[in-house]
Amino acid sequence: MTDLALFADADLTQDGFLDGRVQIQQPKSGYRAGVDPVFLAASVNARPGQSVLELGCGAGQALLCLNQRVSGLTLSGVELQAAYADLARRNAALNDATVDVYCADLAALPEALRQQSFDHVIANPPYYRAGAHSQARDAGRRTALGEETPLDDWISIAAKRLRPRGYLHMIQKADRLSDVLAACSGRLGSLEVLPLAPRDGRMAELVILRARKEGRAAFRLHSPRILHQGARHDQDGEDMRPEIRAVLRDGAAIGWPAG
């Protein structure tokens, strides 16, 4: 657990996600969430009455965006940094949501979590390998972006916390897909990968993984989901594709390809 002090109100901004349907307090400087947790939340095929655990929940953006789309979920989150765990609790209250937030290292989950299993586990692990952000001045940003717990451990821990036939959803940098797939081997099956590419003709920068405990279906690599219209940004203003705007503004599901 880090020794990052809790944030004072003066150190925070309050930002709207899903066109203001979800309100999130986050630090003015340091790690600030963008659209990635929104995409993660939009990818989860949860149903009312199911349970969801987020590993590394930060200030709670993904859980609260998922809660906005699917009612009646039992939500839990675990976060290494005390300041961000505190923010997740505050943000849950701000959005009239109930989230059990545990401040803990993934490698040493509290007994209360180790006694539970979940229908869904979600995660947005640090994108960069150990040491890549070691020079970042802000401790929160350094921990959020730079890997301290190996990616293999994230997936191992997720698999242990899933119920039989439960789902893991994870968003990660495309250049780490090989690490993600290797970590799933022998632990999770029915792997599906949905690449997210910024524009037509551009390589995917992010991927969303869906994996199932005890899954037996063949691996599926889907066509990239294109985020913006056109081959380049030619004018001021928003140029997101309508289906992506529906995800980011209206809280729609991202829509995994069927069949």
Order of alpha helices (4+ residues) and beta strands (2+ residues): beta-beta-alpha-beta-alpha-beta-alpha-beta-alpha-beta-alpha-alpha-beta-alpha-beta-beta-beta-beta-alpha
